[in-house]
Every structure is written in structure tokens, then in C-alpha cells.
Amino acid sequence: MKRKKIIAFIFLVIIASSLCFTVQENKATPEYYTLVTIPDTQNLSKFYPEMFNAITQWITDNKETENIVFVAHTGDIVADFNDMAQWDNAVYSMSLLGDMPFSVEAGNHDIGGSRHDYSFFDAYFPASMFEDRDGFGGNYPEGTMGNSYFFFSIGTQNFIFMNVNCTAETGAYEWVNSVLSTYPDKKAIIATHGYIDNDGGLDWEDDVDGVGIWGNIVRQNNNIVMVLCAHNHVAPASYGEVSYTLSIGSNDQIIYNLLAGHFNINGGSSPVDGYLRLYRYYPATDTWQALLYCPALDIWQTDSNYQFEFDYNLNVSKFVVVSSADDCTLRYNEPYFSTTMNSFICGFAASSAKDYSAAARYDSVNIPEDAEIISAHLLLKSQVDSSLTKVNTRLRAEKDAGSIPFSDITDFDARTWTDAYVNWDDVCPWFAGKSYESLNIKPLIDEVKSLGDWQSGDPITILWDDFQQRSYSLWNHQRYASTYDSGNIPPVLYIIWREPSVPPIPPTQIMDINIIINGDIVFHYGGIFDTISIDIEVQ
């Protein structure tokens, strides 16, 4: 009988522990919160309004299940800006969201492209439609939703969500920066119709201004953590396109640039519409998950360009050229070579000064040898306005763990370069005094780190080359950046990396054991066990 009482007691202790744990779980925060974006519905408003309805009805039906905190339409609401039937379809579809907090952003289709005609957008989605909604903060210019901001919270994190006109101008830049500076304690998410292209570079054509928004807003504010955009097609990852990039803000903070526009699901030239993008935030792991779903067809896309996880638990390392001999500019056709030139140049300047290239050496790159490189890029500060297009360049790294400072053209020609390269083509227009990021050069850093003799603290040298003179052979198709000798900010190398993984600790159990006989505790033990084996015998 005593044996049964002891076993029953232990059983009750275990059951009670389980019940306590369950109660605590029920009081915990939701598993995740969701931010939803609706991209590029122009074809739906024109041809398939029922698919547009399916998107917003699904959002409404799943508001509680998904813990949806905000919904943002990222522009190109209609196909033809002056077609009232399309606007009627769009307004009805968005009305299915009911009283949910949402915003709209004008895309190039919504304003007639280069016409910049906001009259229909303003008439069908006036500021008065949003002023009484939860979280509404303000708008600019008065009466229009061309630029606007909202507030919402995700768990304990407070956000300001800013819609920025896809053709933002000086007045909008100033207004947005003023609002962001007013709320420095809030994490800022920027939404604009066109920002990055599917090669990862800034978008600056087709009446969108990713270049201006980057240089005048994103790079200027230290609380921006995310930029959401649409406009461009995204094919599966096997086609070499990207759906997000990482940038570095003014406070060296990580910024995710997330592209969700049309989707070339099958990799063809005809995109498939009717999808929405969900960004789920998981508080327990401090991670985000991007998902792509078509409510009308009930299809979840799982390609790595359409479904992926991201987080901010990363390290940012910044490396700067520290001496005159650590950067150089050269021309192959003369040849010309200088380590004291004030300009870091790449491209075609003139028939007598073509195929400019430049290189930068970073002396002590302190990255753990077994760290995972997430992203890397150069940050170059423009010296002059240079807006002519078709500047086609290539980035490589020196294939040498002991890369030395530059001396002359003979020394330069003797160097070998990585097999990996990144073509940085159609370089966006640059404007004097602004800084611009290269495409992601992670493959170059990975190859250098894989050299058998490379160790943390060794140098890395990056070459920016007008490879095979692919830039247009016309005057001034080049980009000028500052060098060490210019007295301004020299080329910067940013590397974003994750700590080496640590083997998991074997699971343990904590148990508190009491043995009670006739109401008295005759034995007590508390401890941590890898395995537990208890034998109890009462004579």
C-alpha cells in the first residue's frame, strides 16, 4: 500500500507540473503576428475583379487566425489610371477589409506614368477614407494619400509604417524625414511601389524612384528596418532573380528590402497575379517568415524566392580603406595607374580615357573563419552627378589571403582574381554627395574565406572593373566615388554575418522529488538529469 501511495504522489506531481505549464502557455503571446501586403492588382481590377475580392475577403476571414496587424496595398491598384470601372472594382475589393487598418500606395499605373496625375487616385481613395481608422498618423500633401503614415504594434515592438510616393520629390523627402525624426523610438517600415529590381539593384526606371528614396530617405534615417516594394516580376530562385536584399542604414542598422510584385511562377514571360504576401513575425524566436499565397486558387508557393525566413540577429562589420596605397584607380588601355587619385572610377569616360577600373584593399577583416556570410557589399560615396546609363561593371576579389597594398601597374597585373564574380550592370544614376551600395558580393567573400590559408584578420581586396569594356562607349558613362586621398569617405566594405552555429546542449530535465510516508517527508532531492531512473522500495 505504501508503494502505491508513493507512486501516486509522484504521478500527481508530474500531472500538476504539466497543468501549470499548460496554463502558462495559454497566457503567452500569440505564436506569430502578420503584416500583409497586396501587390500589383492592376490586372485584377481590369480583368479579374473576383480574384481581387478573394484576396481581401481571405484577409478579413483570417484576421484573427493570422493575428493580422496591418494591410498595405503597395501600388498599381488599377491598370489604366483614368478607367473609372477599374477604380470601382478596386474600391469594392478593398472595402471587404471592413474596419481593418490598411493603407494604399499609388503605383505608376495609378498616376498615368509620366503624367503624374493623382486625380483619380485621390478621388477614389481620399484621405478622409483613412483619417478615422485605427493607427492613422497623417498624410502629405493635404488631401491625398500619396504619402502617409500609420502606427501599429507587433507584440512589444512599436512601428511606424510610411507610404512614400513612387515618384517622391523634394517636398515629400523633407516631410517623410521630418515624421521619422519625430518618432525615433519606433521601428520604421517604408512602403513604396518601386524600389529594388529583381537583380537586387535600386530601381530607377518606369516612373519609380528607388534611387531617390534610398539616397534621400532610407540612407538618412537610423530607425528604418524594412522597405517593402512591388512593381517588378520575381521568378523562382533558379532563374537567378532575388526577392530581397540587405542594406545598411545610417546607424549601421540592418535594413531588409523586400520585393513582392508580379510573380513569374513558371519562370516564363507572363506573370501570375492574384497573390498576397504575408510577413509573419514570431516573437519567441525573434524571426520573420515571408509567405506567398493565392486565395482564389488556394495555392501556397514554396520556392525559396517566395517563402523564406529572415531575422535581425546578425552581425555587421564595417571595413574602411585606411591608407593611400590601399585603393587605386587604373585604365588598361594606356596603361594608367594611381594610388593617389582623388576619384575611384569605373566605366567609360571618353575615347581617350576608357575602361576605368578601381580596387580597394581592406587591411584587417576580422570575421570568424567559420561564420556564415549573409550579405556583403561596397558602399561608395559619389563625387559628382553622373546619370548616364549603361555603366556595366564586374566585381571580383583578389585570390590571395595575403593581399598587399598597391604599388604600380606591374604589381597590379601580377594579381589573380576570384573565379566568382558579380556583374553590376546598368548601375543606377548617382548624385554628388550621396552614397550607393553595390550588389551583393557574398560569393566573393565566400571564395576568399575558403582559401586554405585565409584567417580572421587577413586582408580582402575588391576589384571594380569595366570588364571587357562593356559600358557604353560614349562620353561620361562612368561613376566617380571618393578615395582615401580625396579627403572624403573612401570605399567601405560591409559584411553581414551570422555567428558560427553551436552544437545543441543535450536535453535535460529538472525534477524535484519528495518521498512522503505517513505525512512525513523522509527523502528530498532536487537536480538536473540527462536521464532519470527512480527505484523506490518500502519494506
DAHUCOR-V785565 format. One record per helix or strand of 2 or more residues. SS is the DSSP state (helix for helix, strand for strand). FROM is the first residue (numbers start at 1). LEN is the number of residues. If there is no record, write none. Layout:
ss->SS from->FROM len->LEN
ss->SS from->FROM len->LEN
//
This chain:
ss->helix from->2 len->25
ss->strand from->33 len->6
ss->helix from->42 len->5
ss->helix from->49 len->13
ss->helix from->63 len->4
ss->strand from->68 len->6
ss->helix from->84 len->12
ss->strand from->102 len->3
ss->helix from->108 len->4
ss->helix from->113 len->3
ss->helix from->119 len->6
ss->helix from->127 len->3
ss->strand from->136 len->5
ss->strand from->147 len->8
ss->strand from->157 len->7
ss->helix from->170 len->13
ss->strand from->187 len->5
ss->helix from->210 len->7
ss->helix from->218 len->3
ss->strand from->224 len->6
ss->strand from->233 len->3
ss->helix from->237 len->3
ss->strand from->244 len->5
ss->strand from->254 len->6
ss->strand from->262 len->3
ss->strand from->276 len->7
ss->strand from->287 len->8
ss->strand from->299 len->3
ss->strand from->308 len->4
ss->strand from->315 len->6
ss->helix from->324 len->3
ss->strand from->327 len->5
ss->strand from->336 len->3
ss->strand from->343 len->6
ss->strand from->356 len->7
ss->strand from->372 len->11
ss->strand from->393 len->6
ss->helix from->409 len->5
ss->strand from->422 len->3
ss->strand from->435 len->3
ss->helix from->442 len->8
ss->strand from->460 len->6
ss->helix from->467 len->3
ss->strand from->477 len->6
ss->helix from->484 len->3
ss->strand from->492 len->7
ss->strand from->509 len->9
ss->strand from->520 len->10
//
